[in-house]
Amino acid sequence: MLVRAYSTLQLKDVSSAASGKRTFSGIASTPNTDRGGDIVEPKGADFTLPIPFLWQHDAHDPIGWITDAAVKSTGIEIKGEIAQVEGDGELAKRLARAWDYIKAGLVRGLSIGFQPLEQARIKDTYSFHILKWGWYELSAVTIPMNADCSITAIKSADDALRRASLGAKAQPIVRLDREDFPAVAGSRRLPGVSYLDN
């Protein structure tokens, strides 16, 4: 039986990556008690890289890979990548959507999918201390359980290129057609907005 343990991701930095890849880093697991009362020991993880990165624990909805995992007594530090495909097909849209949700902070959770290999009951509780476990996947999830884990950085060349193409003094432009919106034609202008009136 595959078990899931949740953690929180916080997006703190967006910067460009020379490779153009959608990469991120963070913490996948800590030894602190989660909201379910269990403890998953980071040093007990048994895994092989790359680890599949799924959307909401759906094995039919993979979105990337965990490419690096450094196991420490304080937690497992990970690096991962959201896949990219050419074209504008359904898969490309799905991957771009997942990346947008993560960048916007709307999906803020990470969750490990694992199988306990060795565990001990925590005294006077129904909870377990997972001492050894097989780690099979990591997922981006909406609702976290362990609030100590986070994505600390995301990187994408797309963001840097988008900012550069706008230029440092770029302003939003609102186009108003007087014939279509007569009530707007004489309305008050907003400061800092460029208007194109025909």
N, C-alpha and C positions, 0 to 999 in steps of 0.2 A: 504494500500500500504506500502510495506517494503522499508525503506530508508537506504542508506549506507553512512557512514562517515568514511573517511580514516585517518590513522595515520602511522607514520614511526616506524620501529623497528630497533634497532642497537644491534648487538650481541657483547657484551663486555667481556663475561667471559664464559669459558667452564670448568666445574669441575664435579667430580663424585658425584653420589647420592647413598647412601647405599642401597636404595630400588631397584636400577636398572631401575627406571622409567625415561622416557624422559620428564623432566619438564623444565619449563621456567617461567620467571616473567617479568613484564613490565608495561607499561601505555597504557590503552585501549582508553582513551578519555580525552581531556582537554577542558577548557572553552574558549580557544583561537579561533579566526576566522580561519576557514579552507579555502582552496583555492577556494572553491565554494562560499565563502562569508557568510556561515552559522556559527552559534555558537550553540553547543550542551552542555547544562548545565549539568556537571557531577552529581550534587546533585539531578537532576530531573530524574535519572535513576530508573526504576521499573523493577526488574528482580528476577529470582529464580535460584539458583545454583543447579547443574552444568549447565553452559551455553554451548551449542554446539560450538565446534571450527571447522570451515569448511576450506576447501581449495578453495580459489578464489571465495567465496560466492556461491559455488555450493552445494545446499542442498543434492545432490546425492553423495557428496564427503566429508563426515565428517572425520576428522583426530584425534579428541580428545575432550577435555573438558576444560572449564575454571572452576577451582575448588575453587577459592577464588577471591573476588573483594572487595577492600576497597575504598569506595567513600569518596573523600575529595574535598574541594573547588578548589584545584589545578588540580585535575584529578582523574581518577579511576585506582588504582594500582591493577594489576591482577596477579594471578598465574594459570598456566595451565599445561596440560599434553598431549603429543602426545601418542596415543594408540599404543600398541604392541600386536601382535598375534603370536602364534606358527606356525612353518612351514615356507615354502618358497612359499606359494601361492600368488596369485595376490594381495590380500589385504595386506599381509605382505610387499610385494615389494612396493606397493603404499605408505604405511605409512613410510617405511624406506626412500623412495625417498623424501617425504615431509620433513622429519626430516633433511636429508642431505642438501636440499635446504635452510632450515632455518639456520642450523649450518654454512653453507658456506657464508651466507649473500646474497645469490642470490635472495631470496624472503625476502624483508626488510619491508614490510608493514603490518599493522594491520588495520582492518576495522570493525566497529560495524554495525550490521544489526538491525534496530530499526524502530518503528512506533511512529511518533509524537502524543502526547496526549494533549499537550497544547503548543502553540507557538505564537510568536508576530513578526510582520514584523519589520525589522530593518529600521529605518527611511531613506528615500531617496534611498532605494535600493530595489532589488527584493529578497533579502535574508531574512532568518528567524533566530530568536533566539528561539531555541527549549528549552522550560522551563521544560516540563515533557515528558518523552518518555518511551515506552516499549522496553526493550533490549532483543532481541531474539537469537542473535548469534554473535560470533566474528570470523573473518576470517583472514587467512594469505593471503596477496595479493601482487602482484608484484609492482603496481603503487600506491603510497600513496597520500593522499590529505592533511592531517594535519601533518606537520613536527615536531610537539612537542612531539609526543608519541613514545615510544620505548620499545623493549624487552631488559631488562638490564642484564639478565643472562639466560643461559641454562645449564642443568645438565643431564648427562647420565653416568651410570656406564660403559657402553660399551667403552667410550673414555678412561677412566682411565685404564681399563683392557687392552685395545689395547696398550697404552703407556707402561704399566708395562711389557707386554709380549715382547716388543721390547728391553727393557733394556736401561739403561742410555747411553751405548756406541754403540748402534746399528748404523750400516752404511748401505746405500743402496748397493745391490749386483747386478751386471750386468753380465749375462752369455753370453759368446761369443763362438760360435762354429767355429773354424778356417775353417773347410771344407765348411760351408755354407756361410761364410762371409770372403773370403780371403783378401779383401781390408782392413778389419778392424783389422786383426791379427797383422799387423805391425804398427797400428796407435798409436798416442800418448795417454798415459793414463791420466785420469783426477785425480787431487789430491783429497784425501778424499773418493774415491770410491774403494771398494774391487772388484776384478775381479776374476772369476773362468774360467780358460782356459783349455779346453780339447784338 
